[in-house]
């Protein structure tokens, strides 16, 4: 077993409090404070004029796609500005003039930088040129692109089997880069392609594929506007998908109703002050009609209770269920009904913690409506029963026939701008015979047929010394993955780690014996080749592919685009001894798109995307075509309720993002919607639990988990009394990833259990 590097690297930065200021929680999202925050962040990093002109191009047809989440753009983007506060922050992070250049690394060693907070590391700025961290050294030094590619190729050639290589993808990569990366990895001989969706919506992919035949959502924006009921479960759109609030506002204006199911009463689901209109900005629109403050991870119990009551009404002949739809399009209805009989209402009430009045109010609403959409995010997927959570949602939609019609459907909301596109164009550890056959036909080589490693298993392979080279196309793997200590040891046991990145983050410090930083263009930057500007494509959360074209000059002349970096790596590895002309392909996006069209079903129109019209990929649910499923039918599922065996004083923790955060990127230290300012090391706790366990407000505590008799500790958090169900607590990641065990993850999807971790809170 190789020994981790000798470098003295802090995994968290020196823990210190930054001066917490508490205010009341917000009663609405966006509005004047939202506009102010968006402009403050962008003006600070870019200057007012450049910020305003660049923001005016974001999410516009002839502009660039926001590097934030994957929320779709309306057919006619607003000329006033088609972005939200967090989109402006994402742009400002990328378009900053701060630089982590050669002088920066000469001055600061990786050991010193690792003592900084994630926030400060991120503010170090854009990476400007290729840098290498030699074995035994603590300073990155400059390296040429050519030597960097050669170093990677030589290291890959030392591996005794291609499966000793791990090739990670974050959801920011374009379709062209992701397709080329997947092609190179398969040509190299492995399917070890973990990606960030393993940690987020993999449970959605598995749950939806097994019940509806496709791992993606079925709704469009228009459906959301026309729905009679939108259920928002385990999602905080006000922070993580803010433009979704405009769609919910439109739904309300069409007399739609919103049911939010969440342990927290999030401001973004209470009221939305839409900056697109004066009335919207000042008065705003009330969103949620019914907030069901469910206990953490008891969504299955809650949904079962609702469906049990609906079934009782239907059995009385009140035509609550769409039996024509059930008979025509579904399988397993009877066994689903009998499974419901296994649970008493009393048990389900006890588990979900919702009052009967609210349950009856919700049942009354759902009973008479059929145009129902269910939206969800990590609050459903990052649990041991994440797949069951998704399937239980599908059960409700099948009962109501709420699929394949306007105003109906599934809506797993993707968190990263092209995470769905990456999977569509081939980034996956699973083997698809259909894709392999297409690739062999088009490129003349035989892709590997052995199942690859997803994120949790890639970490274990590196930790056990079975994988020795780790290459990341974007992202911040070391901070995003569960079990920070174990993951760090895994990375530090590698011979080489490579990060293709725009900005400095902790994964550039938690490295293998040798490490490379390969700086790439940002989404907002012009990608010019031989005087011609090139464009790339991405796929949004609703399955629409569209182009993105930068508008800003690159922050450094030494940056390369992701496709060029991949082409360069592959060319150095194969040295022309492969049917694919990697270097040429890496710089010729039109040819990459032709190859995508030739190998990926539904992408035919991508070669026409220069016109910027965009196109929807096929979606069988919209056509009510379940021919790929057993009996050609959508599937009902019998799902078990969650069962957390907790000892006295143990609490169930959900890790969350603050409002000044996107995944592991920390824009700032505030979480103003929750009344938190200038601090991240806090734990939200119910006052009753505080009293029962004798914790005072702002007392300093440690969070401790104990799985498989292994204690994991995250130190120094301030206790903040908060409106959260008894027995439940919440705290931010990545600070709490330290206590999430690497080997406890969702059944079937292997998604980490970040939203339901059993912890005890200890006084210091
Ligand atoms: S909603 Fe998402 S994609 Fe849209 S501007 Fe905001 S962060 Fe960007």
Boltz pocket constraint, residues with backbone or C-beta under 6 A from the ligand:
constraints:
  - pocket:
      binder: B
      contacts: [[A, 66], [A, 67], [A, 68], [A, 69], [A, 70], [A, 71], [A, 82], [A, 83], [A, 84], [A, 85], [A, 86], [A, 87], [A, 88], [A, 90], [A, 240], [A, 241], [A, 242], [A, 243], [A, 244]]
      max_distance: 6.0
